Amino acid sequence: MMFYVYTELIPLVIAIILWFLIKPKGARKYVNYTLLLIAILFFYALILYVLETNSYISEGWMTSATLVFFLVPSLIIVLLIKTVMFFKK
């Protein structure tokens, strides 16, 4: 049960808080918001990894690995979109 809290609920809460802090308007701001969110979630995955290796969190599957497996393709997609938007300018 805690696996879903670590991998879905907490990143969702981080995204909502970041949304209210930044309030992006326009396509470029959405891409920048997404890049910042992915960077924060990579840092969150690093914190989870440290907690897992020190046995503070014990789930069957590595929670940090699950986040990274989702974040890497997301980062590639967002960087491609950012590159296309840069050259369209």
Buried (B, 14 or more C-beta within 10 A) or exposed (E): EEBEEBBEEBBEEBBEEBEEEBEBEEEEEBBBBBBBBBEBBBEBBEEBBEBBEEEEBEBEEBBBBBBBEBBEEBBEEBEEBBEEEEEEE
